[in-house]
Each structure stands twice: as C-alpha cells, then as structure tokens.
C-alpha cells in the first residue's frame, strides 16, 4: 500500500457519525453501511480537509417516497436519484452536523442500467455528489460544475472507481 504524504488526509481521519436508513421496499442491490461510510468519509476528507468531525443521515427510499420528497422540497413531481438537505443554520449548536442525503434505489438502478455502468460506481458517485452538496458545493454555474465534477472524479479515483464523466473533456 502506498504511503500517504504527511499533508494528505485519508477518510479515516474524519470522525463520522453516519446514520443509515433503508426504507426502500425492495432493498436488494443497496450497498452496505461500510461502503456508504467509506464514500462519505473520503468525500469529506478530500473536500473539507480541516473538518475532523461530521454527522449525517443517509436514507435509501423507494420511488413513492423519493417523488414525494422531491415534490414537496423542490417542486418537481418525480422521483430523482439523490436529494441533499443541508443542515444550514445549526453550526453554532452542532457544527459537525452536515444534514441528510436521500437516495432513491429504483431510480439509481434504472440509471446505472441505462448508462451501462456498474451499480456500485453509480451509488458511490451519487453519494459523493450528495455529500459535496452538504458541504456547500453547487453546480448551478459552469465554473461551479467544473469544480464539483473535478472533486467527484478525485474522490472516486481515490476509492478505485473510474471517471463518472468519461465523455466530458
């Protein structure tokens, strides 16, 4: 195993309190808690190198719950792959609290199949993507999107996954 430079941080350097809720009716194909923990911790270590503690809840839902949450919180009446609910405004009380991630299992499965991509890559990518949103990253503007995609590529590569954007320059 290669040695890390003294200035590099690994995922084990983040003390992570991760709640995982599997609410999907058919949870088959959903990664386990260790995978979710590894993906979230790697994202935090890469994107927020000074953070030593973090807490978040990751909830895996079915299409009905995914659609309801997306409609009620974003005004879009369909189930989407990932929703991020940042814990804004609680930093003075619980600075480690990042918020909640919601992943819709059936949507992720369909997207991975349609893209011809390994399911674990797609799950990891969307966990990384959602965690970056909880850390304040956005992709509304082209420059923001480029920075966020670069971080996603970096984190996924550190986890042994291929580029999730192989067709982008």
Rosetta blueprint (number, residue, H / E / L):
1 X L
2 X L
3 X L
4 X L
5 X L
6 X L
7 X L
8 X L
9 X L
10 X L
11 X H
12 X H
13 X H
14 X L
15 X E
16 X E
17 X E
18 X E
19 X E
20 X E
21 X E
22 X E
23 X L
24 X L
25 X L
26 X L
27 X L
28 X L
29 X L
30 X L
31 X L
32 X L
33 X H
34 X H
35 X H
36 X H
37 X H
38 X H
39 X H
40 X H
41 X H
42 X H
43 X H
44 X H
45 X H
46 X H
47 X H
48 X L
49 X L
50 X L
51 X L
52 X L
53 X E
54 X E
55 X E
56 X E
57 X E
58 X E
59 X E
60 X E
61 X E
62 X L
63 X H
64 X H
65 X H
66 X H
67 X H
68 X H
69 X H
70 X H
71 X H
72 X H
73 X H
74 X H
75 X L
76 X L
77 X L
78 X L
79 X L
80 X L
81 X L
82 X E
83 X E
84 X E
85 X E
86 X E
87 X L
88 X L
89 X L
90 X L
91 X L
92 X L
93 X L
94 X L
95 X L
96 X L
97 X E
98 X E
99 X E
100 X E
101 X E
102 X E
103 X E
104 X E
105 X H
106 X H
107 X H
108 X H
109 X H
110 X H
111 X H
112 X H
113 X H
114 X H
115 X H
116 X L
117 X L
118 X L
119 X H
120 X H
121 X H
122 X H
123 X H
124 X H
125 X H
126 X H
127 X H
128 X H
129 X H
130 X H
131 X H
132 X H
133 X H
134 X H
135 X L
136 X L
137 X L
138 X L
139 X L
140 X L
141 X L
142 X H
143 X H
144 X H
145 X H
146 X H
147 X H
148 X H
149 X H
150 X H
151 X H
152 X H
153 X H
154 X H
155 X H
156 X H
157 X H
158 X H
159 X L
160 X L
161 X L
162 X L
163 X L
164 X L
165 X L
166 X L
167 X L
168 X L
169 X L
